[in-house]
Amino acid sequence: MRRSLRAPAARPALTVLLALAVLLGCAGSGSGGGGGAGEDPSEPAARGAGVAGGASEFWVDPDSPAARQVEAFEREGNEEDARLLRRISEQPLAHWPPGSDPTAEVAAVTGAAAAAGRTAVLVAYNIPHRDCGQYSRGGAPDGAAYRAWIDAFAAAIGEAEAVVILEPDAVSHTVDGCTAPMYVEERFQLLSYAVDRLARQPGVRTYLDAGNPSWITDPGQLVEPLRRSGVERADGLAVNVANFQTLADSSAYGHRLSELLGGAHFVVDTSRNGSGPYEGDDEPWCNPPGRALGTAPTSRTGDPLIDAYLWVKRPGESDGECRGGPAAGQWWPEYALGLARRAAGG
């Protein structure tokens, strides 16, 4: 049965968060920044104790690359760029724990979120043969390693409230032919295992990635792969992850999939879709120019089937080494500024 997203709780005292940070530091530091749909799980990033931000029920990381960039701009006296980047730094962003061992980062993020009375947003992105050897290639070396990884990921959440976006691109790549046929059946089995393992954590809501409307244009092609991947035991679907499709088109796509799947709920990645998709070339998904931040994260969507708008792809982190960008998952302040500047309000 689908569990509803939790309403925000009161913000705790800063001293409680600092105490948590000390405890988490004693348990070991996390490494972050990545994995998926343009992320690099090897990129390290320090994580501090979290504070709640804005009106969102989701946790805001006070030590994100965007937050650190804001501090750097302020030290330089660059108040205008600092103001722009607060449009990113003050919003809850998903965390992409590393493929090596997710435990430290998952525990740090969910622990800080719990102390703040907020919900963590996490992305599990370590499926074998990930991204078909493209910019975000990698993943667990085999099925046994993946099961051990997702076990560790889930266990580290403990009793905390968390939304987990499960394996961006994994199902859609079985439909578009990118994943070699010899790996398809194992992929479905691994995704199904991950759905069931995450469901054992009482505060977790799991959304299985279902691509975007510009990719698999006939949603009916996804129905059987999603079912074989355990979607009917998950809390729903995730659409538009790391892409730029408009909210209207993403919502229509999600509704069509929901109808085909008997009323499945879904979440939409709105992190960079404020200007819609780029139509300029054959890599419109990779650091496209002229894009803007989209609707801020919230579970108050006004649509009974859309559980939340989320910033799953972290705005300002590169999709890959295209258009002058750094490696996938690396912070790119110039791109971040462009997204923020073109967002509504200038």
C-alpha positions in Angstrom: 0.0 0.0 0.0 1.3 3.5 -0.9 2.5 5.5 2.0 1.9 9.3 2.0 4.7 11.7 2.3 5.2 13.1 5.7 4.2 16.7 6.5 7.1 19.0 7.8 7.9 19.0 11.4 9.2 21.9 13.5 12.8 22.9 13.1 15.0 21.7 16.0 17.6 23.7 17.8 20.9 24.1 16.0 22.7 22.6 19.0 20.9 19.3 18.3 22.1 19.3 14.7 25.7 20.1 15.7 25.6 17.2 18.2 24.4 14.9 15.5 27.2 16.1 13.2 29.8 15.2 15.8 28.3 11.7 16.2 28.1 11.1 12.5 31.7 12.3 12.2 32.8 9.8 14.7 31.1 7.1 12.7 33.0 8.0 9.5 32.7 10.7 6.8 30.6 10.2 3.7 31.6 10.6 0.1 29.0 11.9 -2.3 28.1 13.9 -5.3 27.0 11.2 -7.3 26.0 8.5 -9.4 23.5 8.7 -12.1 22.0 10.2 -15.2 24.9 12.6 -15.4 26.4 11.9 -11.9 29.7 10.6 -10.8 29.7 8.4 -7.7 33.4 8.8 -7.2 33.2 12.6 -6.5 33.7 13.3 -2.8 31.7 15.9 -0.9 31.6 16.6 2.8 28.3 16.5 4.5 27.3 18.6 7.5 24.3 18.4 9.9 21.2 19.5 8.1 18.8 22.3 8.6 15.3 22.7 7.3 14.8 25.2 4.5 11.8 27.2 3.2 8.4 25.6 3.4 9.4 22.2 2.0 9.1 19.1 4.1 12.4 17.8 2.5 15.8 18.2 4.0 18.1 21.0 2.8 21.9 20.3 2.8 23.7 23.3 4.3 27.0 22.1 2.9 26.0 21.4 -0.8 28.3 22.6 -3.6 25.8 25.3 -4.2 25.8 26.4 -0.6 29.6 26.5 -0.5 29.6 28.5 -3.8 27.3 31.0 -2.2 29.7 31.4 0.7 32.6 31.9 -1.7 30.7 34.6 -3.6 29.9 36.4 -0.4 33.5 36.3 0.7 34.4 37.9 -2.6 31.7 40.5 -2.2 29.8 39.1 -5.2 26.3 39.6 -3.7 24.5 39.4 -7.0 25.7 35.9 -7.9 25.3 34.8 -4.3 21.7 35.9 -4.5 21.1 33.9 -7.6 22.7 30.7 -6.3 20.5 30.8 -3.2 17.8 29.7 -5.6 19.6 26.4 -5.6 21.3 26.3 -2.2 18.2 26.9 -0.2 16.2 24.1 -1.9 16.3 20.4 -1.0 18.3 18.4 -3.5 18.6 14.6 -3.9 21.7 12.8 -2.7 23.4 10.2 -4.9 25.4 8.0 -2.6 28.6 6.4 -4.0 28.8 3.0 -5.7 31.7 1.9 -3.5 29.9 1.9 -0.1 26.7 4.0 0.4 26.5 3.5 4.2 28.3 6.7 5.5 26.5 9.1 3.2 23.1 7.6 3.5 23.4 7.5 7.3 24.7 11.1 7.5 22.0 12.5 5.2 19.0 10.6 6.7 20.3 11.2 10.3 20.5 14.9 9.7 17.1 15.0 8.0 15.6 13.1 10.9 17.1 15.5 13.4 15.6 18.3 11.4 12.2 16.6 11.3 12.5 16.4 7.5 12.5 13.8 4.8 15.7 12.9 2.9 15.7 12.4 -0.8 18.1 9.7 -2.1 18.9 8.2 -5.4 20.0 4.5 -5.7 22.1 4.4 -8.8 24.5 1.5 -9.0 22.8 -1.1 -11.3 25.3 -3.3 -13.2 26.1 -2.1 -16.7 24.8 1.3 -15.8 24.2 3.9 -18.6 25.4 1.5 -21.3 29.0 2.8 -21.2 28.1 6.4 -21.6 29.0 9.5 -19.5 27.7 7.9 -16.2 28.9 4.4 -17.0 29.8 2.1 -14.1 27.7 0.4 -11.5 28.1 -2.7 -9.4 30.3 -5.4 -10.9 27.7 -8.1 -10.7 24.3 -9.0 -9.3 25.7 -10.3 -6.0 27.6 -7.0 -5.4 24.5 -5.0 -6.3 22.3 -6.9 -3.7 24.9 -6.3 -1.1 25.1 -2.6 -2.0 21.3 -2.1 -1.9 21.2 -4.0 1.4 23.7 -1.6 2.9 21.9 1.4 1.4 18.6 0.4 2.9 20.0 -0.6 6.3 21.7 2.8 6.6 18.4 4.6 6.3 17.2 2.8 9.5 13.9 4.3 10.8 14.3 7.6 9.0 11.9 9.1 6.6 13.2 9.0 3.0 12.1 9.1 -0.6 14.3 6.9 -2.8 14.4 7.3 -6.6 15.4 3.8 -7.8 17.9 3.4 -10.6 17.4 6.2 -13.1 17.4 5.0 -16.7 17.6 1.3 -15.8 14.2 0.2 -17.0 14.1 2.6 -20.0 17.4 1.3 -21.2 15.9 -2.2 -21.4 13.2 -0.9 -23.7 15.3 1.3 -26.1 17.8 -1.5 -26.7 20.7 0.1 -25.0 21.1 -2.6 -22.4 22.5 -5.8 -23.9 19.8 -8.6 -24.1 22.0 -10.9 -21.9 21.6 -8.5 -19.0 17.9 -7.6 -19.2 16.4 -10.4 -17.2 19.0 -10.0 -14.4 18.2 -6.3 -14.3 14.5 -6.9 -13.7 15.4 -9.3 -10.9 17.8 -6.8 -9.3 15.3 -4.0 -9.5 12.6 -6.2 -8.0 15.0 -7.2 -5.2 15.7 -3.5 -4.5 12.0 -2.6 -4.3 11.4 -5.3 -1.8 14.5 -4.6 0.3 13.7 -0.9 0.5 10.1 -1.6 1.5 11.5 -3.2 4.7 12.4 0.2 6.0 9.3 1.7 7.5 9.9 5.3 6.6 10.9 4.7 2.9 8.9 5.6 -0.1 10.4 4.1 -3.3 9.8 5.4 -6.8 11.0 3.4 -9.8 12.4 5.4 -12.6 10.3 5.4 -15.8 12.1 7.8 -18.1 10.5 10.8 -19.8 8.1 11.5 -22.6 10.8 12.4 -25.2 12.6 9.1 -24.6 10.0 6.3 -24.6 7.2 7.9 -26.6 4.9 5.0 -26.2 4.4 4.4 -22.5 2.8 1.1 -23.1 6.3 -0.3 -23.9 7.3 0.3 -20.3 4.4 -1.5 -18.6 5.7 -5.0 -18.7 9.3 -4.1 -17.9 8.1 -2.0 -14.9 5.9 -4.8 -13.7 8.8 -7.2 -13.9 10.9 -4.7 -12.0 8.5 -4.7 -9.1 6.7 -1.4 -9.6 3.4 -2.7 -8.2 5.2 -3.3 -4.9 6.9 0.2 -5.0 5.2 3.4 -4.0 5.2 4.6 -7.6 7.2 6.0 -10.5 9.7 8.8 -11.1 9.5 10.7 -14.4 11.8 13.3 -16.1 14.8 12.4 -13.9 17.8 14.5 -15.0 15.8 15.7 -18.0 14.2 18.9 -19.2 10.7 18.0 -20.3 8.0 20.5 -19.2 5.9 19.9 -16.1 2.8 19.7 -18.3 4.3 17.1 -20.6 5.9 15.1 -17.7 2.6 15.1 -15.8 0.7 13.9 -18.9 3.3 11.2 -19.4 3.0 10.1 -15.7 -0.8 10.1 -15.9 -0.7 7.9 -19.0 1.7 5.4 -17.2 -0.5 5.5 -14.1 -3.6 4.6 -16.2 -1.7 1.7 -17.7 -0.5 0.5 -14.3 -3.8 0.7 -12.5 -3.5 4.1 -10.8 0.2 4.2 -9.9 1.4 7.4 -8.2 4.5 9.3 -9.4 7.0 12.1 -8.7 8.4 14.5 -11.2 12.0 15.9 -11.4 11.5 19.6 -11.9 15.1 20.7 -11.2 15.9 22.0 -14.6 12.7 22.1 -16.7 11.8 25.7 -16.3 12.5 26.5 -20.0 11.5 23.1 -21.3 13.7 20.8 -23.5 16.5 21.9 -25.8 15.9 21.1 -29.5 19.3 22.0 -30.8 21.1 18.7 -31.5 21.3 15.0 -30.9 22.4 15.4 -27.2 19.7 17.6 -25.9 20.0 16.0 -22.4 23.7 16.9 -21.9 24.3 20.3 -20.4 21.9 22.0 -22.9 22.2 25.8 -23.1 19.4 28.2 -22.2 17.7 26.0 -19.5 16.2 27.2 -16.2 15.3 26.0 -12.8 11.8 24.5 -12.5 9.1 24.3 -9.8 10.5 24.1 -6.3 10.4 20.8 -4.5 7.2 20.1 -2.6 4.6 17.4 -2.0 1.8 20.0 -2.3 1.3 19.4 -6.0 -2.5 19.8 -6.3 -2.6 16.5 -8.2 -3.8 13.4 -6.4 -1.5 11.2 -8.5 1.6 13.3 -8.2 3.2 12.7 -4.8 5.9 15.4 -5.2 7.9 17.7 -7.4 11.6 17.0 -6.6 15.0 18.2 -7.6 16.5 14.8 -8.3 19.2 16.0 -10.6 21.2 18.5 -8.6 21.2 21.8 -10.6 24.7 22.9 -11.5 26.2 19.5 -11.5 27.4 18.5 -15.0 25.7 15.9 -17.1 29.0 14.9 -18.6 31.9 16.2 -20.7 29.9 17.9 -23.3 29.5 21.6 -24.2 32.6 22.5 -22.2 31.3 20.8 -19.0 33.4 18.9 -16.5 32.9 15.2 -15.8 29.5 13.9 -14.9 28.5 15.0 -11.4 31.1 17.7 -11.0 30.0 21.1 -9.8 29.9 23.7 -12.6 29.1 27.1 -11.2 28.7 28.9 -14.5 26.0 26.4 -15.5 24.3 26.8 -12.1 24.3 30.5 -12.5 22.6 30.3 -15.9 19.9 28.0 -14.5 19.2 30.3 -11.6 19.4 33.5 -13.7 16.8 32.3 -16.2 14.4 31.1 -13.6 11.3 33.1 -13.1 12.0 36.5 -11.6 15.4 36.9 -13.2 
